[in-house]
């Protein structure tokens, strides 16, 4: 399904007005005042790219921060299938996800956007609390999720096609 149709269906699912793609072929979803998710058709590989700002790269303990981000990226299990990345020019941590294929159906798209949103909110919260690189990260491949050592597990994404705003 073309991205324009996927975005139209997502807007309807969320009870939003019509979402039109910009000239560059993408759109931005805003949640509150501080979360923006960019969704665009991939220019190089067939599929859809989803990206969002997690926050500024912590200035302290960078080796531990980068190590935790790499561990979290392992098979995408602690990132909802996305990857934590850095923009060294802007000094930011970015969450990025590529959904492969030209014919993504809406159900798959909605679940992937929901998983991305859940991962984004978890990592934004951990970054804002100064927890990334603090040593309290536990990754268990068998559990298919990551948690801080003294916290509840990461929130499960909302049901298929639903995003909590």
N, C-alpha and C positions, 0 to 999 in steps of 0.2 A: 504494500500500500504506500503511495507517495507520502512524504513527510507532511505536506499540506493537509492531506486527509487525516493523518494521524493526529496532528495538532488540533484540527477541527473537532475530532471525536474526543480528544482529551479535554478540550475546553467544555464540551457538552457534559462530559462525565463529572467535571469539577464544578459545573454550574457557572462557568465564566462566559463572557461574551466571545465573539468570534476572534480567534487568534490568526492573524495573517502573517505570513512569512515576510521578512524584510528583503531588501534588494539582494543581499548576500545569500539568501536562501535559508536563513535561520530565524529563530524566535527566542525570546527570553521570557521565562516565567519568573515572576517575583512573588515571594512569600514573605509578608511582613515588610519591614523596612530594610532588612539586611541580608536576605537570601535571594540571590538571583541564579537561575539555572539557564544556561545557554544550550539550546538544542538546534543542531544544524545537520544538513545532509553532508556526508563525507565527500570531500573533493577528490581524494586519492583512492579510497577503497569503497566499494558499494556498501552503504549502510548509513548509520546515524551516529553523530558525535554528541555527547552530553558532557558539559563541563561546568564547574562552579568553583568559586573561591572558597577555600576553607579558612584562610587567614594568613597573617604575616608569619614568615619563617621565624621560629624562636631564635633569639640571638645567643642564648646560653645552651651549653650541652648539645651542640649540633650533631656530634657523632652519634649520640644516643637517640636523638630525634630521627636522624636519617636511618639508623638501624631499625628503629621501631616501625618506621614507614615501610621499609623494605620487607620486614617480617609481615606486616599487615597486608601487603600486596600479594603475598604468596597465594597463587591461584585465585586471587580476588575474594578469598573467603572472609576477610575482615573488612572488606570495602564494598560489599554488595556487587562484586564483579567488576568494579571500577579500579582505578589505580591512583594512589597518592603520588603527586608529582611536585616539582618545584619550578618556579619561574625565577631564575637567578637575577634577571634584570629588574624585576619588580619586587623581589624578595618575598614571594608569596608561595603558600602551599595551595595546590590546585587538586581537585578531584576530577578525574577524567574517565569517561566510559565510551567505548565504541560498540555499537550493536551492529553486527555484521549482517550483510544481505540487503538486497534491493526490495524484497517483498516481505518486510516485517508486517505481521498482522497486529491489529490494535491490542489484543489481549497480551501479547508478548511485550509490546511497547509500553503499555500501562504498567505491567509488572516491573519492567526494567526501570522505568522512571520512578516508581515507588521505592524500589530497592536502592536506587541512587539517592533519593531524598533521605531515606532512613540512614544510610551510611554518611551522607553529608552532615546531617544534624548531629550524629554521634561524634564525628571527627571535629566538627566546629566546636562542640561543647568541650571536648577533651583539650583542644588547643586553647580555648578561652580560659580554661581552668589551669593551664600550665601543666597538664598531665602527659602530653606527648614527650617521650624521652625521660620520664620520671622513674621508670623502672617498675611501674605498677601495671604494665600491659601483659596480659596473658593470652596467648594464642593457642588454641587447641584445634588442630586440624580435624579431629574426629567429631568435634561439636559443631563445626561449620560456623563459628562465630568467635569474636574476641571480646574480652571484657577487661576493665580495670580490675586489679586484684581485689579491691574492697567495694566494688559496685555490682549492681544487678547486671545481667547480660544486656547487650545492646538491644534496643527495641526492635521487635519484629516489624517488618514493613506492614502497612495497612493491607487489607484484603485486596484481591486482584482488582486492578483498575481504580483503586481508591488511594488518594493522597491526603493525609491529615495536614491541614493548613492552620 
